[in-house]
């Protein structure tokens, strides 16, 4: 099982941001009295927010987190987003904290819309933990499907070269000018050209989900590159 602390920047899941603890970034077992007190406090505080998340039992069934882990994640989410939802502007401001030497705004824009699966303009706690569950504890197939959805910017079910270029360039912009070794101006384009040539198997100018899954799983270089990109989610 992948440990949350191996992807500290991923989805803001760091100790400083979410207030989590323990060797895996999620809590150790707490005394039953403390758990009961936390539950009471959560229920009282949840009545004060604009959006009340689904019951913990339902989220536990839908994700790979325990009820206790969900309680801790909810507390961290609520601390940063007291209304119970986060809009894109706030999302960008929070994400920028992790990449002070680069411009994370465009990547945060694309990531926000991958989280906002219902396209409402806001991300709820349910959206957050669903994505977190996939990226931290999902199967390879689940992670790749989620990544495909991120790259499919216009949500038409395909990835074209322009979409892939937009995402890759946003990642390089986010990492900033202080990367080592120093990147050439045309590095993102070269990266995309190599990826797209391998993925677009029938050379029709688009990459389908099946092509994406097949290419990623049969090419170790692509999988390693995607893993590096996932580390900045």
C-alpha positions as CSV (number, residue, x, y, z in Angstrom):
1,X,0.0,0.0,0.0
2,X,1.4,3.4,-0.9
3,X,2.2,5.6,2.0
4,X,0.7,9.1,2.1
5,X,4.1,10.6,3.1
6,X,5.6,9.4,-0.2
7,X,3.6,11.9,-2.0
8,X,3.6,14.8,0.4
9,X,2.8,17.4,-2.2
10,X,0.1,15.3,-3.8
11,X,-3.3,16.8,-3.3
12,X,-1.9,19.0,-0.4
13,X,-1.5,15.9,1.7
14,X,1.4,17.1,3.9
15,X,1.7,17.3,7.6
16,X,2.0,21.1,7.6
17,X,-1.1,21.5,5.4
18,X,-3.5,18.9,6.6
19,X,-2.2,18.6,10.2
20,X,-1.8,14.8,10.0
21,X,0.7,12.8,12.0
22,X,2.3,9.4,12.2
23,X,4.8,7.6,10.0
24,X,2.3,7.3,7.2
25,X,0.9,10.8,7.4
26,X,-2.4,9.4,8.8
27,X,-3.2,8.8,12.5
28,X,-2.4,5.9,14.7
29,X,-5.2,4.4,16.8
30,X,-6.6,6.8,19.4
31,X,-8.4,6.0,22.7
32,X,-12.1,5.3,22.3
33,X,-13.0,8.3,24.5
34,X,-11.0,10.6,22.2
35,X,-12.6,9.2,19.1
36,X,-16.1,9.7,20.6
37,X,-15.2,13.3,21.5
38,X,-13.8,14.0,18.0
39,X,-17.1,12.6,16.5
40,X,-19.2,14.9,18.7
41,X,-17.0,17.9,17.8
42,X,-17.1,17.0,14.1
43,X,-20.9,16.8,14.1
44,X,-21.2,20.1,15.9
45,X,-18.8,21.9,13.5
46,X,-20.3,20.3,10.4
47,X,-23.6,22.1,11.1
48,X,-21.7,25.4,10.7
49,X,-20.4,24.9,7.2
50,X,-22.1,25.6,3.9
51,X,-21.7,22.1,2.6
52,X,-22.1,19.0,4.8
53,X,-20.2,16.0,3.5
54,X,-21.7,12.5,3.1
55,X,-21.7,10.2,6.2
56,X,-18.3,8.7,7.1
57,X,-19.7,5.2,6.7
58,X,-20.6,5.9,3.1
59,X,-17.2,7.5,2.4
60,X,-15.5,4.6,4.1
61,X,-17.3,2.2,1.7
62,X,-16.5,4.3,-1.3
63,X,-12.8,4.9,-0.6
64,X,-9.8,3.0,0.7
65,X,-9.6,5.0,4.0
66,X,-10.8,4.0,7.4
67,X,-13.4,6.0,9.3
68,X,-10.6,7.4,11.6
69,X,-8.5,8.4,8.6
70,X,-11.5,10.2,7.1
71,X,-12.1,12.1,10.3
72,X,-8.5,13.4,10.3
73,X,-8.6,14.3,6.6
74,X,-11.9,16.1,7.1
75,X,-10.5,18.1,10.0
76,X,-7.6,19.2,7.8
77,X,-9.9,20.0,4.9
78,X,-12.2,22.0,7.1
79,X,-9.3,24.0,8.7
80,X,-8.3,25.3,5.2
81,X,-11.9,25.4,3.8
82,X,-14.3,26.4,6.6
83,X,-17.2,26.6,4.2
84,X,-16.8,22.9,3.3
85,X,-15.9,23.6,-0.3
86,X,-13.0,25.2,-2.1
87,X,-13.2,27.3,-5.2
88,X,-10.5,27.5,-7.9
89,X,-8.9,30.7,-6.7
90,X,-8.4,29.4,-3.2
91,X,-7.2,26.1,-4.6
92,X,-4.5,28.0,-6.7
93,X,-3.4,30.0,-3.7
94,X,-3.0,26.9,-1.5
95,X,-1.2,24.9,-4.2
96,X,1.2,27.8,-5.0
97,X,2.6,27.5,-1.4
98,X,4.3,24.2,-2.4
99,X,6.1,25.6,-5.5
100,X,7.4,29.1,-4.5
101,X,10.0,29.1,-7.3
102,X,7.6,28.4,-10.2
103,X,4.2,29.4,-11.5
104,X,1.7,26.7,-10.4
105,X,-1.4,28.6,-11.5
106,X,-2.1,26.7,-14.7
107,X,-1.4,23.2,-13.3
108,X,-3.6,24.0,-10.3
109,X,-6.3,25.1,-12.8
110,X,-6.1,21.7,-14.6
111,X,-5.9,19.8,-11.4
112,X,-8.9,21.6,-9.9
113,X,-11.1,20.7,-12.9
114,X,-10.0,17.1,-12.6
115,X,-11.1,17.2,-8.9
116,X,-14.4,19.0,-9.8
117,X,-15.9,15.9,-11.5
118,X,-19.4,17.5,-11.5
119,X,-18.1,20.7,-13.0
120,X,-19.8,22.9,-10.3
121,X,-16.9,25.3,-9.9
122,X,-16.1,24.0,-6.4
123,X,-14.4,20.9,-4.8
124,X,-16.2,19.3,-1.9
125,X,-14.6,17.0,0.7
126,X,-16.1,14.0,-1.1
127,X,-14.3,15.0,-4.3
128,X,-11.0,15.4,-2.4
129,X,-11.0,12.1,-0.6
130,X,-12.2,10.2,-3.7
131,X,-9.2,11.5,-5.7
132,X,-6.8,11.0,-2.8
133,X,-8.0,7.4,-2.3
134,X,-7.3,6.6,-6.0
135,X,-3.9,8.3,-6.2
136,X,-2.6,7.0,-2.9
137,X,-4.2,3.6,-2.6
138,X,-5.8,2.8,-5.9
139,X,-4.7,0.1,-8.4
140,X,-2.4,1.0,-11.3
141,X,-5.4,0.9,-13.6
142,X,-7.4,3.3,-11.4
143,X,-4.4,5.7,-11.2
144,X,-3.9,5.7,-14.9
145,X,-7.6,6.3,-15.6
146,X,-7.5,9.3,-13.2
147,X,-4.4,10.6,-15.0
148,X,-6.0,10.2,-18.4
149,X,-8.9,12.3,-17.1
150,X,-6.5,15.0,-16.0
151,X,-4.9,15.2,-19.5
152,X,-8.3,15.1,-21.2
153,X,-8.8,18.8,-20.6
154,X,-12.0,19.3,-22.7
155,X,-13.4,16.0,-21.4
156,X,-14.3,14.6,-24.9
157,X,-12.8,11.2,-24.1
158,X,-9.6,11.7,-26.0
159,X,-6.2,13.3,-25.5
160,X,-4.8,15.4,-28.4
161,X,-1.2,16.7,-28.6
162,X,-2.2,20.2,-27.6
163,X,-3.9,19.0,-24.4
164,X,-0.8,16.9,-23.5
165,X,1.4,19.9,-24.3
166,X,-0.7,22.2,-22.1
167,X,-0.4,19.8,-19.1
168,X,3.3,19.1,-19.5
169,X,4.2,22.8,-20.0
170,X,2.2,23.6,-16.9
171,X,4.2,21.1,-14.9
172,X,7.5,22.5,-16.1
173,X,6.3,26.1,-15.3
174,X,5.3,24.9,-11.9
175,X,8.7,23.4,-11.2
176,X,10.3,26.8,-12.0
177,X,13.6,28.0,-13.4
178,X,15.7,26.3,-10.7
179,X,15.4,22.7,-11.9
180,X,18.6,20.7,-12.3
181,X,19.8,20.2,-14.9
182,X,18.5,23.4,-16.4
183,X,15.8,22.7,-19.0
184,X,16.0,23.9,-22.5
185,X,13.1,26.0,-23.9
186,X,11.9,23.2,-26.2
187,X,12.1,20.4,-23.6
188,X,8.3,20.2,-23.0
189,X,7.7,19.9,-26.7
190,X,10.3,17.2,-27.1
191,X,8.8,15.3,-24.2
192,X,5.3,15.5,-25.6
193,X,6.5,14.4,-29.1
194,X,8.1,11.3,-27.7
195,X,5.1,10.4,-25.5
196,X,2.5,11.0,-28.2
197,X,4.3,9.0,-30.8
198,X,4.3,6.0,-28.5
199,X,0.7,6.4,-27.4
200,X,-1.1,7.2,-30.6
201,X,-0.8,3.7,-32.0
202,X,-3.1,4.1,-35.0
203,X,-1.7,7.6,-35.8
204,X,-5.1,9.3,-36.0
205,X,-3.9,12.3,-34.0
206,X,-5.6,11.4,-30.7
207,X,-5.0,9.1,-27.8
208,X,-7.9,7.0,-26.6
209,X,-8.2,5.6,-23.0
210,X,-7.3,2.1,-24.2
211,X,-4.3,3.4,-26.1
212,X,-3.2,5.4,-23.0
213,X,-3.6,2.4,-20.7
214,X,-1.8,0.0,-23.0
215,X,1.1,2.4,-23.7
216,X,1.7,3.2,-20.1
217,X,1.6,-0.4,-18.9
218,X,3.9,-1.7,-21.6
219,X,6.5,1.1,-21.5
220,X,8.6,1.5,-18.3
221,X,9.9,4.9,-19.4
222,X,6.3,6.3,-19.7
223,X,5.4,4.8,-16.3
224,X,8.4,6.4,-14.6
225,X,7.7,9.8,-16.2
226,X,4.0,9.6,-15.1
227,X,5.1,8.7,-11.6
228,X,7.3,11.8,-11.5
229,X,4.3,13.9,-12.6
230,X,2.0,12.3,-10.0
231,X,4.4,13.4,-7.3
232,X,3.5,17.0,-8.0
233,X,-0.3,16.4,-7.9
